[in-house]
Amino acid sequence: MRRKREKGKSGHSLRDALGLYGYMGRYKRIFLPSLVALFLTAWLSLAFPYFLAKLIGGTTNALQSTELDKSQIAAQVDGVVIQLLAILALQAFVSYWRVRGFIKAGESALNDIRKKVFSHLMHLPMGYFLEHRSGEISSRLAADLGIMRETLITTVPQFARTTVILVGGLVAIFLCSVKLSLIMLLCIPVVVTLVAIFGRKIKGFSKDSQDALADSQVVVEESIQSIADVKTFTNEEFEQNRYESALERYLGVTLKGARARAAFISFIIFVLFGTIAVVTWFGAKMLVRGEISSDEFTMFILFSVFVGASLGAFPEIMSQLQKTSGATERIRELIAEREECVGESAKDIVLSGGIVAEGIEFSYESRPDVKVLDGLDFSINAGERVALVGPSGGGKSTVFAVLLGFYKQQKGNLLYDGHTVAELGVESVRKTIAMVPQEVMLFGGTIAENIGYGDPAASKEQIREAAAKANALEFIEEFPEGFDTIVGPRGLKLSGGQRQRIAIARAILADPKILLLDEATSALDTESERLVQSALDELMKGRTSLIIAHRLSTVKDADRILVLNNAKVEESGTHEELMTKHGTYRLLAQTQFGQ
């Protein structure tokens, strides 16, 4: 991932941050009036130094004049103040609707971005989730989109407003005195050049800082997910040290960036306000020589302060925009990841559950030279109960992953009732399959919601019926809240046997043609295993069932047993048939049964 980021550094620029507004298209009726209001309030803000100059410089000139008495001067001052307050009231009114509009359009657009990113994430292939840790991915959705939100709603409007004030202020000071304006503008090329140089460095620091923060989030998420193991091995301090180390790396990178930004901002402040001081000194001499009136000089000073303040705000604005450019780049990288090719679902083909594998070869991308499946051949009839056994690393779990379409074989054919996956579409294939894994991961909602995950459209009665068939109804009704009981993160409030029966009820509700059981009873006590096995027997009735098992006692009654070893089917037959051969199965059976 790091390599991809470095490669993309030169490909994206500040336009990435401003390009966020491409998502505003659906909300242009809100966004465009807000944009107009933004520019209007920016121009109205220039009225403040104008009227303030009239109050100060105009009053000074009037007092020096012999044509006006004090009452006339006071009336003029009152008129100026009334005009200024009226403009400020108008600015405040427009600003209210501008802020509301920007927030509404910005938050709505950001929701669209979140939906798009999450939808894309859900459609990425399994390989992506094996290569990226969940903490890193969740950080992308939280931290990077948080930065984008700040920029979309606050920083870019501030950038536009500051730009308008800067341009308007420059026009005003030129109208006051061209000579003084040229002196002041000598610093602008220097400032622009430094913004470009420092901005690039700051962007690099910002990206590194966000990466380091994402690494620390990974530690948090993994520690929480594995909190039982952390406490079992009394590794709380170890995890704390791991988190502190990640934070130290983040702090180190952040402080480097802070030094660069601090140096930049300090230099800009010195240049800007030093220039204003020099220009004021030069203008004061012009005033003494009569080359400029006190009214014009006052207006020039006030507008110069506004121009200086605008330029002084740019470093922080540019820093935030550079951070957004980095965050946007990472979101773009995620969206650029190729989604898995599921194809169009074949709605006119009804599968019965027959499976044929012909010469399947498969290797993981991370280990292309290691064949996990090497010329795999088997044929399973609809409704047949087949066990997959063999030494660890023989490819049993990979067979399930290939059947589910998580990975595509490099060679060979995989047929469902004589149809290829390409003809059926991956989604159609998955809808015919349900899986009960060894380690059941439940969602953090209610029992009903977890069972209903097998068929989101199922009624309460159907959920209850599925629970009864899975031997789960009794323990569910013992809970005070019944089906509305919260199972906790990953189902930790339930025992292993209870989680297994919830998973079986979910599979029953899905009503699959093909059932995959991955060591579904291996980690259970005797009573839980009996209940779960009874539920599994009910589930497997009339369905094609593939069972991964290391305890051969659970598959002795299977219609057929496939022995996987060295990435291929080494033996095939019933328990009795395989026991007559001097092969891997008999060796495993003798080890377990002492036969």
C-alpha positions in Angstrom: 0.0 0.0 0.0 2.8 2.3 0.9 4.4 1.8 -2.6 1.1 2.8 -4.3 0.9 6.0 -2.2 4.4 7.1 -3.1 3.8 6.4 -6.7 0.6 8.5 -6.7 2.1 11.5 -4.9 2.9 13.4 -8.0 -0.4 12.4 -9.7 -2.7 14.4 -7.5 -2.6 17.9 -6.4 -4.6 20.6 -4.7 -7.3 20.0 -7.3 -8.1 16.8 -5.4 -9.3 18.9 -2.5 -11.3 21.4 -4.6 -12.6 18.4 -6.7 -14.6 17.4 -3.7 -17.2 19.9 -4.9 -18.0 17.6 -7.8 -20.2 15.7 -5.4 -22.3 18.8 -4.9 -24.1 18.3 -8.2 -27.2 16.8 -6.6 -27.4 19.7 -4.2 -26.8 22.6 -6.5 -30.1 24.2 -5.6 -28.7 24.7 -2.1 -25.0 24.9 -2.9 -25.1 27.6 -5.7 -27.2 30.1 -3.7 -24.8 29.5 -0.7 -21.9 30.1 -3.0 -23.4 33.4 -4.2 -24.0 34.3 -0.6 -20.4 33.5 0.2 -19.1 36.0 -2.3 -21.6 38.6 -1.3 -20.7 38.4 2.4 -17.0 38.5 1.4 -17.5 41.7 -0.6 -19.7 43.2 2.2 -16.9 42.6 4.7 -14.8 45.1 2.7 -17.3 47.7 3.6 -16.0 47.6 7.2 -12.6 49.1 6.5 -14.1 51.6 4.0 -16.6 53.0 6.5 -14.1 52.8 9.3 -11.7 54.9 7.2 -14.5 57.4 6.6 -15.1 57.6 10.3 -11.5 58.1 11.2 -10.0 60.0 8.3 -13.2 61.8 7.3 -13.8 63.0 10.8 -10.2 64.2 11.1 -10.5 66.2 7.8 -13.9 67.6 8.8 -12.5 68.8 12.1 -9.7 70.6 10.3 -12.2 72.2 7.9 -13.6 75.7 8.8 -16.7 75.2 6.6 -18.5 72.7 9.0 -19.5 73.1 12.6 -19.4 70.3 15.1 -23.1 69.5 14.8 -22.7 68.9 11.0 -19.7 66.7 11.7 -21.6 64.7 14.3 -24.5 64.2 11.8 -22.0 62.9 9.2 -20.6 60.5 11.7 -24.0 59.3 12.6 -24.9 58.7 9.0 -21.7 56.7 8.4 -22.3 54.5 11.5 -25.9 53.9 10.4 -24.8 52.8 7.0 -22.1 50.6 8.5 -24.5 48.9 10.9 -27.0 48.4 8.1 -24.4 46.6 6.0 -23.2 44.5 9.0 -26.8 43.5 9.6 -27.2 42.5 6.0 -23.9 40.6 6.1 -25.0 38.8 9.3 -28.4 37.8 7.7 -26.8 36.5 4.5 -24.1 34.7 6.5 -26.7 32.8 8.5 -28.3 31.3 5.3 -24.9 30.8 3.7 -23.6 28.8 6.6 -26.8 26.7 6.8 -26.7 26.1 3.1 -23.0 25.1 3.0 -23.4 22.7 5.9 -26.6 21.1 4.5 -25.1 20.7 1.0 -21.6 19.7 2.3 -22.9 17.1 4.8 -25.3 15.6 2.2 -22.4 15.4 -0.3 -20.2 13.8 2.3 -22.8 11.3 3.0 -22.8 10.4 -0.7 -19.1 10.0 -0.6 -19.3 7.8 2.5 -22.0 5.6 0.8 -19.9 5.3 -2.3 -16.8 4.4 -0.4 -18.5 1.8 1.8 -20.4 0.3 -1.1 -17.2 0.0 -3.1 -15.5 -1.5 0.0 -18.3 -4.2 0.3 -17.7 -5.2 -3.3 -13.9 -5.6 -3.1 -12.5 -9.1 -3.5 -11.5 -11.1 -0.4 -7.8 -10.7 -1.3 -8.0 -7.0 -0.5 -9.1 -7.7 3.1 -6.3 -10.3 3.5 -3.8 -7.7 2.5 -5.1 -4.8 4.5 -5.8 -4.8 8.3 -9.3 -3.8 9.4 -8.0 -1.0 11.6 -6.3 0.6 8.6 -9.5 0.4 6.5 -11.8 1.8 9.2 -9.3 4.6 9.7 -9.7 5.5 6.1 -13.4 5.8 6.5 -13.1 7.8 9.8 -10.0 9.9 9.8 -9.6 10.7 6.1 -13.3 11.4 5.5 -13.3 13.5 8.7 -10.5 15.7 7.1 -12.5 15.9 3.9 -15.6 17.0 5.9 -13.7 19.8 7.6 -12.4 21.0 4.2 -15.7 20.7 2.4 -17.7 22.6 4.9 -15.2 25.1 6.4 -11.8 25.4 4.7 -12.8 25.8 1.1 -15.4 28.4 1.9 -12.8 30.2 4.0 -10.4 30.0 1.1 -12.9 31.6 -1.3 -13.9 34.3 1.2 -10.2 35.1 2.0 -9.4 35.3 -1.8 -12.3 37.7 -2.4 -11.2 39.9 0.5 -7.6 39.8 -0.7 -8.5 40.8 -4.3 -11.0 43.5 -3.2 -8.5 44.8 -0.7 -5.7 45.1 -3.4 -8.1 46.9 -5.7 -9.0 49.3 -2.8 -5.3 50.1 -1.9 -4.5 50.7 -5.6 -7.3 53.3 -5.8 -5.9 54.9 -2.6 -2.2 55.1 -3.8 -0.6 53.2 -6.7 2.9 54.1 -5.3 2.3 52.6 -1.9 0.5 49.6 -3.4 3.5 48.7 -5.6 5.8 48.8 -2.6 3.5 46.6 -0.6 3.0 44.1 -3.5 6.8 43.4 -3.7 6.4 40.8 -1.0 3.6 38.8 -2.8 5.9 36.8 -5.2 8.0 35.8 -2.2 4.9 34.7 -0.3 3.5 32.7 -3.2 6.8 31.0 -3.8 7.1 30.0 -0.2 3.6 28.7 -0.1 4.4 26.4 -3.0 7.7 25.1 -1.5 6.4 24.7 2.1 3.1 23.4 0.9 4.7 20.4 -0.7 6.7 19.6 2.4 3.7 20.0 4.6 1.6 17.7 2.4 4.3 15.0 2.8 4.3 15.4 6.6 0.5 15.4 6.7 0.3 12.1 4.8 2.9 10.5 6.9 1.1 11.7 10.0 -2.2 10.3 8.9 -0.5 7.0 8.1 1.0 6.8 11.5 -2.4 7.6 13.1 -4.0 4.8 11.1 -1.3 2.4 12.4 -2.2 3.4 16.0 -5.9 2.8 15.2 -5.0 -0.7 14.0 -3.5 -1.5 17.4 -6.7 -0.3 19.1 -9.0 -2.3 17.0 -7.0 -5.5 17.1 -6.6 -5.2 20.9 -10.4 -4.7 21.4 -11.3 -7.5 19.0 -8.9 -9.9 20.8 -9.5 -8.6 24.3 -10.1 -12.1 25.6 -6.7 -13.3 24.4 -5.1 -10.1 25.7 -6.4 -10.8 29.2 -5.8 -14.5 29.0 -2.1 -14.0 28.3 -1.9 -10.9 30.6 -0.6 -8.9 27.8 -2.4 -5.6 28.7 0.9 -3.9 29.2 2.3 -5.3 26.0 -0.6 -3.9 24.0 -0.3 -0.6 25.9 3.4 -0.4 24.9 2.5 -1.3 21.3 -0.1 1.5 21.2 2.3 4.0 22.9 5.0 3.1 20.3 2.5 3.8 17.5 1.5 7.1 19.1 5.2 8.0 19.5 5.7 7.5 15.8 2.7 9.6 15.1 3.8 12.3 17.4 7.3 12.3 15.9 6.0 12.8 12.4 3.4 15.4 13.6 6.1 17.4 15.4 8.3 17.5 12.3 5.4 18.8 10.3 4.6 21.3 13.1 8.1 22.7 13.0 7.8 23.2 9.2 4.4 24.9 9.6 5.5 27.0 12.5 8.6 28.2 10.6 6.5 29.0 7.6 3.8 30.9 9.6 6.4 32.8 11.6 8.2 33.9 8.5 4.9 34.9 6.8 3.9 37.0 9.8 7.2 38.8 9.8 7.1 39.5 6.1 3.5 40.6 6.0 3.3 42.8 9.0 6.9 44.0 8.5 5.9 45.1 5.1 2.8 46.9 6.5 5.0 48.7 9.0 7.5 49.8 6.3 4.6 50.9 4.0 3.0 52.8 6.8 6.3 54.5 7.5 6.7 55.4 3.8 3.1 56.6 3.6 3.5 58.8 6.7 6.3 60.6 4.9 4.1 61.0 1.8 1.4 62.4 4.1 3.9 65.0 5.5 4.9 65.9 2.0 1.2 66.3 0.9 1.4 63.5 -1.6 -1.6 61.7 -0.1 -4.6 62.9 2.0 -5.2 61.7 5.5 -8.5 60.2 4.4 -6.7 58.1 1.7 -3.8 57.2 4.0 -6.2 56.0 6.7 -8.2 53.9 4.1 -4.9 52.5 2.7 -3.7 51.4 6.2 -7.0 49.7 7.1 -7.3 47.9 3.7 -3.6 46.9 4.0 -4.3 45.3 7.4 -7.2 43.3 5.7 -4.9 42.3 2.9 -2.2 41.3 5.3 -4.6 39.3 7.4 -5.9 37.5 4.3 -2.4 36.6 3.2 -1.6 35.5 6.8 -4.5 33.1 6.8 -3.4 31.4 3.6 -0.7 29.2 5.1 -3.1 27.5 7.5 -5.7 27.2 4.7 -3.2 25.8 2.3 -2.0 23.4 5.0 -5.5 22.1 5.5 -6.1 21.8 1.8 -2.8 19.9 1.4 -4.0 17.5 4.2 -7.2 17.0 2.3 -5.3 16.3 -0.9 -3.5 13.5 0.9 -6.8 12.2 2.4 -8.6 12.4 -0.9 -5.7 10.6 -2.6 -6.1 7.7 -0.2 -9.9 7.6 -0.7 -9.3 7.6 -4.5 -6.8 4.7 -4.1 -9.4 2.7 -2.3 -12.1 3.5 -4.9 -9.6 2.7 -7.6 -9.3 -0.9 -6.3 -10.9 -3.2 -8.7 -14.2 -4.7 -7.5 -14.7 -8.4 -7.7 -16.4 -9.5 -10.9 -19.7 -11.1 -9.9 -21.3 -11.1 -13.4 -25.1 -11.0 -14.0 -27.2 -13.4 -12.0 -28.8 -16.1 -14.1 -32.4 -15.8 -12.8 -33.8 -18.5 -15.2 -31.5 -21.3 -13.9 -32.5 -23.1 -10.7 -29.7 -25.1 -9.1 -30.2 -28.4 -7.3 -26.8 -28.6 -5.7 -24.6 -30.7 -7.9 -20.9 -29.7 -7.9 -18.1 -30.9 -10.3 -14.4 -29.8 -10.0 -12.2 -30.6 -13.0 -8.5 -30.0 -12.7 -8.7 -27.0 -10.4 -5.4 -25.2 -9.8 -5.1 -22.3 -7.4 -2.4 -20.2 -5.8 -2.7 -17.1 -3.6 -1.4 -13.9 -5.1 1.0 -13.5 -2.2 2.5 -16.9 -2.9 2.1 -17.6 -6.7 4.8 -20.3 -6.7 2.9 -22.4 -4.1 0.0 -24.4 -5.4 -2.7 -24.7 -2.7 -4.9 -26.7 -5.1 -3.2 -28.7 -7.8 -5.3 -30.6 -10.3 -8.3 -31.0 -7.9 -11.0 -33.3 -9.2 -14.2 -34.4 -7.6 -17.9 -34.8 -8.4 -20.7 -34.4 -5.8 -24.3 -35.2 -6.6 -27.2 -33.0 -5.4 -28.2 -33.9 -1.8 -25.0 -35.9 -1.2 -23.2 -35.5 2.1 -19.4 -35.4 1.5 -16.6 -34.9 4.1 -13.3 -33.2 3.4 -10.5 -34.6 5.6 -6.8 -34.6 5.6 -3.7 -33.0 7.2 -3.6 -29.3 7.9 -2.6 -27.3 4.9 -4.1 -29.8 2.4 -6.4 -27.2 0.9 -9.7 -27.9 2.5 -10.6 -24.3 3.6 -9.4 -23.1 0.2 -11.9 -25.4 -1.5 -14.7 -23.6 0.4 -13.3 -20.2 -0.6 -13.2 -21.2 -4.2 -16.7 -22.7 -4.1 -18.0 -19.4 -2.6 -16.3 -17.4 -5.4 -14.0 -15.6 -3.0 -11.1 -16.6 -5.3 -11.1 -17.7 -8.9 -9.1 -20.7 -9.8 -6.1 -20.2 -12.2 -6.9 -23.4 -14.2 -9.7 -26.0 -14.4 -13.5 -25.8 -14.4 -15.9 -25.5 -11.5 -19.4 -26.5 -12.4 -22.7 -26.2 -10.6 -25.3 -28.5 -12.1 -23.2 -28.4 -15.3 -23.0 -24.5 -15.4 -19.9 -22.5 -14.9 -19.7 -19.6 -12.5 -19.4 -17.2 -15.5 -22.8 -18.5 -16.7 -24.5 -18.3 -13.4 -22.9 -15.2 -11.9 -21.1 -15.2 -8.5 -24.1 -13.7 -6.7 -26.4 -16.5 -8.0 -23.9 -19.1 -6.8 -23.5 -17.5 -3.3 -27.3 -17.4 -2.9 -27.4 -21.1 -3.2 -24.7 -21.7 -0.6 -24.7 -21.2 3.2 -21.8 -21.7 5.5 -21.5 -22.5 9.2 -17.9 -21.8 10.3 -15.9 -23.1 13.2 -15.6 -19.6 14.7 -19.0 -17.9 14.4 -18.8 -14.1 14.2 -22.1 -12.5 15.1 -23.1 -8.9 14.6 -23.5 -6.7 17.7 -27.3 -6.5 17.4 -30.1 -8.8 18.7 -30.5 -12.5 18.3 -33.4 -12.0 15.9 -31.3 -9.7 13.7 -28.5 -12.2 13.6 -30.8 -15.1 12.6 -32.6 -12.8 10.2 -29.3 -12.1 8.4 -29.9 -15.3 6.5 -33.0 -13.7 4.9 -33.5 -10.0 5.7 -37.1 -10.3 4.5 -38.0 -13.1 6.9 -40.9 -12.6 9.3 -40.7 -13.0 13.1 -42.5 -16.3 12.8 -40.0 -17.6 10.2 -37.1 -16.5 12.5 -38.7 -18.3 15.4 -39.2 -21.5 13.3 -35.6 -21.5 12.2 -34.4 -21.1 15.8 -36.6 -24.1 16.8 -35.1 -26.3 14.1 -31.6 -25.2 15.2 -32.3 -26.3 18.8 -31.8 -22.6 19.8 -35.4 -21.7 20.9 -35.0 -23.1 24.4 -32.0 -21.0 25.4 -33.3 -17.9 23.6 -36.5 -18.0 25.5 -34.6 -18.3 28.8 -33.2 -14.7 28.2 -35.5 -12.0 29.7 -35.6 -10.2 26.4 -35.9 -13.3 24.2 -35.1 -12.7 20.6 -34.4 -9.0 21.4 -31.4 -10.0 23.5 -28.3 -8.1 22.5 -25.5 -10.6 21.7 -22.7 -8.1 22.3 -19.6 -7.4 20.0 -19.0 -10.5 17.9 -21.6 -12.4 20.0 -19.3 -12.5 23.1 -22.3 -12.6 25.4 -23.3 -16.0 24.1 -21.5 -19.3 24.6 -19.8 -21.1 21.8 -22.6 -23.6 21.4 -25.2 -20.9 21.5 -23.4 -18.9 18.8 -23.2 -22.1 16.6 -26.9 -22.7 16.9 -27.6 -19.1 16.0 -25.4 -19.6 12.9 -27.3 -22.8 12.0 -30.6 -21.0 12.4 -29.3 -18.3 10.1 -28.4 -21.0 7.5 -31.8 -22.7 7.9 -33.5 -19.4 7.2 -31.3 -18.9 4.1 -32.6 -22.3 2.8 -29.5 -23.1 0.7 -29.1 -25.9 -1.9 -25.4 -26.3 -0.8 -24.2 -26.3 2.8 -20.6 -25.8 3.9 -19.7 -26.9 7.4 -16.2 -25.9 8.6 -15.4 -27.8 11.8 -18.8 -26.6 13.1 -18.6 -28.8 16.3 -14.9 -29.1 17.0 -14.6 -26.5 19.8 -17.7 -27.5 21.8 -18.3 -29.5 24.9 -20.1 -32.8 24.7 -23.6 -31.5 25.5 -23.3 -28.5 23.2 -21.9 -30.8 20.4 -24.9 -33.1 20.8 -27.3 -30.2 20.4 -25.4 -28.6 17.5 -24.9 -31.9 15.7 -28.7 -32.6 16.0 -29.4 -29.2 14.5 -26.9 -29.8 11.7 -28.5 -33.1 10.9 -31.8 -31.3 10.5 -30.1 -28.6 8.4 -28.4 -31.1 6.1 -31.6 -32.9 5.1 -32.1 -32.7 1.4 -29.1 -30.5 0.8 -25.7 -31.0 -0.7 -23.4 -30.8 2.3 -19.6 -30.5 2.4 -18.1 -31.0 5.8 -14.6 -30.1 6.8 -13.6 -32.2 9.8 -10.5 -33.1 11.7 -12.4 -35.3 14.2 -13.3 -38.3 11.9 -15.9 -39.5 14.4 -18.2 -36.7 13.1 -18.0 -37.8 9.4 -18.0 -41.6 9.6 -21.5 -41.7 8.4 -20.9 -39.4 5.4 -22.0 -40.6 2.0 -18.4 -40.1 0.8 -15.2 -38.9 2.2 -12.6 -37.0 0.2 -9.0 -37.1 1.6 -7.1 -33.9 0.6 -3.4 -34.1 0.8 -0.6 -32.2 -1.1 -3.2 -29.9 -2.7 -5.3 -32.7 -4.4 -7.8 -35.5 -3.7 -5.7 -38.4 -2.6 -8.4 -40.8 -1.7 -12.2 -41.0 -2.1 -14.8 -43.4 -0.6 -16.9 -44.3 2.4 -15.3 -44.8 5.9 -15.4 -48.6 5.5 -13.9 -48.4 2.0 -11.1 -46.1 3.0 -10.2 -48.2 6.1 -9.4 -51.2 3.8 -6.7 -49.1 2.1 -3.3 -48.4 3.5 -3.5 -44.6 2.9 -3.7 -41.3 4.6 -7.3 -41.8 5.9 -6.5 -45.1 7.6 -3.4 -43.5 9.2 -5.5 -40.6 10.5 -8.2 -43.0 11.8 -5.7 -45.2 13.6 -4.3 -42.2 15.2 -7.7 -41.0 16.4 -9.6 -44.2 17.0 -6.6 -46.5 17.9 -7.9 -49.0 15.2 
